[in-house]
Amino acid sequence: MVPLRPDPLPFCRPDITEAEIDEVIDTLHSGWLTTGPKTKAFELKFADYVAARQAVAVNSCTGGLHIALAASGIGLGDEVIVPTLTFAATANVVVHQQATPVLVDVEPDTLNINPEAVERAITRRTQAIIPVHLYGHPCEMDALREIAALYHLRIIEDAAHAIGAFWRGRPIGSLGDATVFSFYATKNLVTAEGGMITTNDDDLAREMRKWVLHGISHDAWDRYSEKGSWYYEVVLPGFKYNLTDIQAALGLRQLARLDAMNARRAAIAARYNVGLRDLPELELPVTRPDVCHAWHLYAIRLNLDRLTIGRAEFIEALKREGICASVHFIPLHRHPYYRDRFGFQPSDFPVADAAYERLVSLPLYSCMSWDDVADVIEAVHRVVSRYRF
């Protein structure tokens, strides 16, 4: 069998132009490589982009989530509600704070955290909710904000997938107590590694800044600039979670291009929708009418009762056609640590567990060509045709 593509199409590729390269070179020539003026500029521009009062640059979304929990005073004896269908970092940081992650099921259409499941899971120990805007589709934020207000809970949003997304006209990044973004190499905005926390709470922002760099009272920029002072104090046992100016240089240029890159992602997703909509063997992603989707991922669900193969074989068949695909995510309750330590069972999460068996993420990134997109659509048709009942 001759593959559709002799040169495999990668699942993801960062969209880097000469503008990003020139900005990094400028940073290298500047002599300021770690957290400094470009990081500060990136924070200001990012806060403005998501309509938030404050933005705190960090080394990763994981680090940002950890800081947001620590700065919120969440620790031993507390509970934090997390969707089971997410990457492990969302719950790992809760464990790092010696709190208990309480996993809940997701909505059948978007696969985002289910507000009804959240409310059922609340106890006197619950301190926060971490909604995950899965694949770039915003969560049901109005319902979650009402629940949080009623029970006096923090909302710390995991927006690793959702930069540029909107909920009922409001940018993701301006809704919760804190929102954390990822700039990992696969994300819509790339700094190789990195992240940002946004908030409208000035006091929380000040507290989070203390946690970013060892808990010292002044960061390196304050201490080593011409206006800074050599004197500092350690006011809490902070982390080493700062973003560097080299990364911020990438971020500044990427942020300037983000709307265009996200528009390209949306156009690719729309073409997938048209090209795959006539295949009853597939269930395509849902976009609710009151959101702007960031389209970080395009995750289909296989109707396995119409196919003679399972999900793993489907992905291997795509690979033989030269198309790389993936799965997002293995639910937390299926991982040995969370299953064995907390006693989670698949039957506790019927929606997420059933969806997981059927999920396949197709390539989606802004520097894909239309020929690449056409090849993905053709490869999916070939595999479905070969293995349908």
ABEGO torsion letter per residue (X at the ends): XBBABABBBBABBBBBBAAAAAAAAAAAAAGBABBBAAAAAAAAAAAAAAGBABBBBBABAAAAAAAAAAAAGBBBGBBBBBBABBBAAAAAAAAAAGBBBBBBBBBAAAGBBBAAAAAAABBAABABBBBBBBGGBBBBAAAAAAAAAAAGBBBBBBAAAABGBBBGGBBBGAABABBBBBABAABABBAGBEBBBBBABAAAAAAAAAAABGGBABBAAAAABAABBABBBBABBBBBABBBAAAAAAAAAAAAAAAAAAAAAAAAAAAAAAAAAABAABBBBBBBAABBBAGABBBBBBBAAABABBAAAAAAAAAAAGBBBBBOBBBAAABAAAAAAAGBBAAABAAAAAAAAABBBBBBBAABBAAAAAAAAAAAAAAAAAABX
